[in-house]
Amino acid sequence: MKKVLRIASGIALVIVGILGLILPVLPGWIFLIPGLVILGEDFPPAKRAADWLKARFDEAREAAFGKKS
């Protein structure tokens, strides 16, 4: 039952995240990344997508604020 709830919550977060990427009033990445992290525990493609998004976020942060120490 826990696994089903975890997968359902991950899918819900990903759906809300995708809607947030489309709609200008909702920040999609706030929901998309946690949803992919939750799904990444059970689905390797979701884990790869979450790792890719984290790497892109780190690159953007370094570009904006300089190298991390």
DRENTORKOL-3810 file (N, C-alpha, C; in nm, 4 decimals):
REM DRENTORKOL-3810
@n.u->0.0823; n.v->-0.1191; n.w->0.0000; ca.u->0.0000; ca.v->0.0000; ca.w->0.0000; c.u->0.0873; c.v->0.1263; c.w->0.0000
@n.u->0.1989; n.v->0.1251; n.w->0.0755; ca.u->0.2874; ca.v->0.2417; ca.w->0.0785; c.u->0.3468; c.v->0.2696; c.w->-0.0595
@n.u->0.3835; n.v->0.1621; n.w->-0.1297; ca.u->0.4434; ca.v->0.1793; ca.w->-0.2615; c.u->0.3429; c.v->0.2409; c.w->-0.3583
@n.u->0.2190; n.v->0.1984; n.w->-0.3519; ca.u->0.1148; ca.v->0.2537; ca.w->-0.4392; c.u->0.0933; c.v->0.4014; c.w->-0.4092
@n.u->0.0885; n.v->0.4374; n.w->-0.2820; ca.u->0.0711; ca.v->0.5786; ca.w->-0.2453; c.u->0.1914; c.v->0.6620; c.w->-0.2878
@n.u->0.3114; n.v->0.6067; n.w->-0.2743; ca.u->0.4311; ca.v->0.6792; ca.w->-0.3147; c.u->0.4322; c.v->0.7028; c.w->-0.4653
@n.u->0.3973; n.v->0.6006; n.w->-0.5420; ca.u->0.3929; ca.v->0.6148; ca.w->-0.6876; c.u->0.2824; c.v->0.7119; c.w->-0.7281
@n.u->0.1660; n.v->0.7027; n.w->-0.6646; ca.u->0.0557; ca.v->0.7934; ca.w->-0.6971; c.u->0.0917; c.v->0.9388; c.w->-0.6643
@n.u->0.1564; n.v->0.9605; n.w->-0.5502; ca.u->0.1946; ca.v->1.0979; ca.w->-0.5157; c.u->0.3029; c.v->1.1496; c.w->-0.6108
@n.u->0.3942; n.v->1.0645; n.w->-0.6519; ca.u->0.4967; ca.v->1.1049; ca.w->-0.7481; c.u->0.4362; c.v->1.1424; c.w->-0.8823
@n.u->0.3414; n.v->1.0624; n.w->-0.9285; ca.u->0.2745; ca.v->1.0926; ca.w->-1.0553; c.u->0.1950; c.v->1.2217; c.w->-1.0445
@n.u->0.1266; n.v->1.2409; n.w->-0.9319; ca.u->0.0491; ca.v->1.3646; ca.w->-0.9131; c.u->0.1410; c.v->1.4863; c.w->-0.9144
@n.u->0.2544; n.v->1.4775; n.w->-0.8462; ca.u->0.3483; ca.v->1.5896; ca.w->-0.8454; c.u->0.4046; c.v->1.6180; c.w->-0.9843
@n.u->0.4334; n.v->1.5139; n.w->-1.0599; ca.u->0.4848; ca.v->1.5328; ca.w->-1.1957; c.u->0.3786; c.v->1.5991; c.w->-1.2832
@n.u->0.2538; n.v->1.5560; n.w->-1.2708; ca.u->0.1461; ca.v->1.6164; ca.w->-1.3500; c.u->0.1288; c.v->1.7636; c.w->-1.3144
@n.u->0.1270; n.v->1.7945; n.w->-1.1853; ca.u->0.1158; ca.v->1.9346; ca.w->-1.1433; c.u->0.2377; c.v->2.0139; c.w->-1.1916
@n.u->0.3545; n.v->1.9528; n.w->-1.1873; ca.u->0.4754; ca.v->2.0188; ca.w->-1.2351; c.u->0.4698; c.v->2.0495; c.w->-1.3838
@n.u->0.4196; n.v->1.9553; n.w->-1.4621; ca.u->0.4059; ca.v->1.9783; ca.w->-1.6061; c.u->0.3045; c.v->2.0893; c.w->-1.6327
@n.u->0.1944; n.v->2.0874; n.w->-1.5589; ca.u->0.0967; ca.v->2.1960; ca.w->-1.5723; c.u->0.1592; c.v->2.3298; c.w->-1.5338
@n.u->0.2429; n.v->2.3291; n.w->-1.4327; ca.u->0.3105; ca.v->2.4511; ca.w->-1.3903; c.u->0.4071; c.v->2.5037; c.w->-1.4939
@n.u->0.4656; n.v->2.4140; n.w->-1.5725; ca.u->0.5538; ca.v->2.4588; ca.w->-1.6796; c.u->0.4747; c.v->2.5251; c.w->-1.7915
@n.u->0.3509; n.v->2.4829; n.w->-1.8085; ca.u->0.2655; ca.v->2.5378; ca.w->-1.9141; c.u->0.1952; c.v->2.6647; c.w->-1.8684
@n.u->0.1418; n.v->2.6627; n.w->-1.7466; ca.u->0.0668; ca.v->2.7767; ca.w->-1.6948; c.u->0.1605; c.v->2.8789; c.w->-1.6310
@n.u->0.1399; n.v->3.0064; n.w->-1.6569; ca.u->0.2312; ca.v->3.1069; ca.w->-1.6026; c.u->0.2099; c.v->3.1378; c.w->-1.4538
@n.u->0.1024; n.v->3.0913; n.w->-1.3947; ca.u->0.0739; ca.v->3.1255; ca.w->-1.2547; c.u->0.1261; c.v->3.0227; c.w->-1.1555
@n.u->0.1827; n.v->2.9131; n.w->-1.2045; ca.u->0.2256; ca.v->2.8045; ca.w->-1.1172; c.u->0.3695; c.v->2.7672; c.w->-1.1493
@n.u->0.4612; n.v->2.7732; n.w->-1.0511; ca.u->0.5999; ca.v->2.7334; ca.w->-1.0781; c.u->0.6113; c.v->2.5809; c.w->-1.0876
@n.u->0.6340; n.v->2.5310; n.w->-1.2067; ca.u->0.6322; ca.v->2.3867; ca.w->-1.2294; c.u->0.7486; c.v->2.3109; c.w->-1.1698
@n.u->0.8673; n.v->2.3703; n.w->-1.1685; ca.u->0.9848; ca.v->2.2970; ca.w->-1.1229; c.u->0.9761; c.v->2.2617; c.w->-0.9750
@n.u->0.8997; n.v->2.3402; n.w->-0.8979; ca.u->0.8857; ca.v->2.3113; ca.w->-0.7546; c.u->0.8151; c.v->2.1773; c.w->-0.7325
@n.u->0.7269; n.v->2.1402; n.w->-0.8234; ca.u->0.6541; ca.v->2.0141; ca.w->-0.8115; c.u->0.7185; c.v->1.9037; c.w->-0.8942
@n.u->0.7778; n.v->1.9401; n.w->-1.0061; ca.u->0.8324; ca.v->1.8405; ca.w->-1.0978; c.u->0.9523; c.v->1.7666; c.w->-1.0381
@n.u->1.0460; n.v->1.8384; n.w->-0.9812; ca.u->1.1668; ca.v->1.7742; ca.w->-0.9276; c.u->1.1346; c.v->1.6786; c.w->-0.8124
@n.u->1.0559; n.v->1.7193; n.w->-0.7112; ca.u->1.0230; ca.v->1.6211; ca.w->-0.6062; c.u->0.9448; c.v->1.5004; c.w->-0.6594
@n.u->0.8575; n.v->1.5238; n.w->-0.7572; ca.u->0.7840; ca.v->1.4114; ca.w->-0.8153; c.u->0.8765; c.v->1.3125; c.w->-0.8830
@n.u->0.9755; n.v->1.3632; n.w->-0.9560; ca.u->1.0717; ca.v->1.2736; ca.w->-1.0214; c.u->1.1603; c.v->1.2029; c.w->-0.9201
@n.u->1.1951; n.v->1.2715; n.w->-0.8118; ca.u->1.2762; ca.v->1.2076; ca.w->-0.7072; c.u->1.1981; c.v->1.0936; c.w->-0.6432
@n.u->1.0703; n.v->1.1176; n.w->-0.6144; ca.u->0.9864; ca.v->1.0124; ca.w->-0.5551; c.u->0.9727; c.v->0.8948; c.w->-0.6511
@n.u->0.9469; n.v->0.9235; n.w->-0.7783; ca.u->0.9322; ca.v->0.8153; ca.w->-0.8761; c.u->1.0652; c.v->0.7477; c.w->-0.9070
@n.u->1.1751; n.v->0.8192; n.w->-0.8877; ca.u->1.3068; ca.v->0.7634; ca.w->-0.9168; c.u->1.3418; c.v->0.6430; c.w->-0.8317
@n.u->1.2771; n.v->0.6291; n.w->-0.7175; ca.u->1.3026; ca.v->0.5128; ca.w->-0.6327; c.u->1.2527; c.v->0.3840; c.w->-0.6971
@n.u->1.1517; n.v->0.3947; n.w->-0.7861; ca.u->1.0934; ca.v->0.2761; ca.w->-0.8476; c.u->1.1139; c.v->0.2689; c.w->-0.9988
@n.u->1.1424; n.v->0.3834; n.w->-1.0628; ca.u->1.1552; ca.v->0.3885; ca.w->-1.2079; c.u->1.2883; c.v->0.4524; c.w->-1.2468
@n.u->1.3823; n.v->0.3742; n.w->-1.3025; ca.u->1.5136; ca.v->0.4298; ca.w->-1.3402; c.u->1.5067; c.v->0.5493; c.w->-1.4364
@n.u->1.4158; n.v->0.5522; n.w->-1.5351; ca.u->1.4117; ca.v->0.6716; ca.w->-1.6212; c.u->1.3765; c.v->0.7991; c.w->-1.5439
@n.u->1.2915; n.v->0.7878; n.w->-1.4439; ca.u->1.2574; ca.v->0.9044; ca.w->-1.3621; c.u->1.3788; c.v->0.9486; c.w->-1.2808
@n.u->1.4590; n.v->0.8549; n.w->-1.2350; ca.u->1.5801; ca.v->0.8892; ca.w->-1.1599; c.u->1.6791; c.v->0.9626; c.w->-1.2494
@n.u->1.6945; n.v->0.9149; n.w->-1.3732; ca.u->1.7851; ca.v->0.9825; ca.w->-1.4663; c.u->1.7358; c.v->1.1239; c.w->-1.4953
@n.u->1.6042; n.v->1.1418; n.w->-1.5122; ca.u->1.5486; ca.v->1.2746; ca.w->-1.5381; c.u->1.5711; c.v->1.3671; c.w->-1.4186
@n.u->1.5526; n.v->1.3154; n.w->-1.2980; ca.u->1.5746; ca.v->1.3970; ca.w->-1.1775; c.u->1.7219; c.v->1.4347; c.w->-1.1653
@n.u->1.8123; n.v->1.3421; n.w->-1.1938; ca.u->1.9557; ca.v->1.3723; ca.w->-1.1879; c.u->1.9930; c.v->1.4772; c.w->-1.2912
@n.u->1.9340; n.v->1.4687; n.w->-1.4110; ca.u->1.9606; ca.v->1.5667; ca.w->-1.5147; c.u->1.9118; c.v->1.7048; c.w->-1.4727
@n.u->1.7904; n.v->1.7118; n.w->-1.4144; ca.u->1.7369; ca.v->1.8400; ca.w->-1.3693; c.u->1.8216; c.v->1.8994; c.w->-1.2572
@n.u->1.8682; n.v->1.8157; n.w->-1.1659; ca.u->1.9545; ca.v->1.8648; ca.w->-1.0583; c.u->2.0844; c.v->1.9210; c.w->-1.1143
@n.u->2.1420; n.v->1.8542; n.w->-1.2136; ca.u->2.2659; ca.v->1.9018; ca.w->-1.2749; c.u->2.2422; c.v->2.0352; c.w->-1.3449
@n.u->2.1312; n.v->2.0487; n.w->-1.4140; ca.u->2.0993; ca.v->2.1757; ca.w->-1.4814; c.u->2.0799; c.v->2.2874; c.w->-1.3790
@n.u->2.0162; n.v->2.2561; n.w->-1.2678; ca.u->1.9965; ca.v->2.3556; ca.w->-1.1629; c.u->2.1299; c.v->2.3992; c.w->-1.1054
@n.u->2.2200; n.v->2.3045; n.w->-1.0826; ca.u->2.3529; ca.v->2.3380; ca.w->-1.0303; c.u->2.4302; c.v->2.4262; c.w->-1.1291
@n.u->2.4190; n.v->2.3949; n.w->-1.2592; ca.u->2.4861; ca.v->2.4763; ca.w->-1.3605; c.u->2.4316; c.v->2.6187; c.w->-1.3604
@n.u->2.3001; n.v->2.6322; n.w->-1.3513; ca.u->2.2382; ca.v->2.7648; ca.w->-1.3505; c.u->2.2783; c.v->2.8422; c.w->-1.2256
@n.u->2.2833; n.v->2.7756; n.w->-1.1119; ca.u->2.3227; ca.v->2.8413; ca.w->-0.9877; c.u->2.4678; c.v->2.8885; c.w->-0.9954
@n.u->2.5560; n.v->2.8048; n.w->-1.0496; ca.u->2.6959; ca.v->2.8435; ca.w->-1.0637; c.u->2.7106; c.v->2.9611; c.w->-1.1597
@n.u->2.6317; n.v->2.9621; n.w->-1.2673; ca.u->2.6387; ca.v->3.0722; ca.w->-1.3635; c.u->2.5908; c.v->3.2019; c.w->-1.3005
@n.u->2.4898; n.v->3.1927; n.w->-1.2143; ca.u->2.4323; ca.v->3.3126; ca.w->-1.1546; c.u->2.5141; c.v->3.3629; c.w->-1.0362
@n.u->2.5660; n.v->3.2727; n.w->-0.9547; ca.u->2.6287; ca.v->3.3129; ca.w->-0.8292; c.u->2.7772; c.v->3.2783; c.w->-0.8203
@n.u->2.8338; n.v->3.2229; n.w->-0.9242; ca.u->2.9735; ca.v->3.1829; ca.w->-0.9206; c.u->2.9880; c.v->3.0391; c.w->-0.8727
@n.u->3.1090; n.v->2.9924; n.w->-0.8745; ca.u->3.1344; ca.v->2.8531; ca.w->-0.8350; c.u->3.1028; c.v->2.8328; c.w->-0.6884
@n.u->3.0503; n.v->2.7123; n.w->-0.6603; ca.u->3.0227; ca.v->2.6813; ca.w->-0.5188; c.u->3.1528; c.v->2.6399; c.w->-0.4509
@n.u->3.1608; n.v->2.6686; n.w->-0.3231; ca.u->3.2859; ca.v->2.6422; ca.w->-0.2509; c.u->3.2910; c.v->2.5043; c.w->-0.1933
END
